[in-house]
Amino acid sequence: MYYIYDCGLLVPTRSVITSGNTLVSAEPSIEGTAQQLELIYSDKELYDKLSKKSLEKFTSSIYDWEVISKTWENLFKEVVV
């Protein structure tokens, strides 16, 4: 199992390759998923921590539709020009 606490994610895997704090590669696992769900359901403190972190992460302006669409638009402009 692998935890990414800073953004509120649990990654259910058999194997993980990281570079510093960055997840580079992970092999998904049904067993890992079941273990992660059991862990979240049984540990209220972990559940609360992950919930708070994921809400902070995914409600940030970086995931705003306007920001994302502008990023893609700029990328296409760079590629086409």
Protein Blocks (a to p, Z undefined) as FASTA:
>chain_A
ZZdfknopacddfbdcdehjacfbdcddfklmmmmmmmmmmmmklmmmmmmmmmmmmmcf
klgmklmmmmmmmmmmmmmZZ
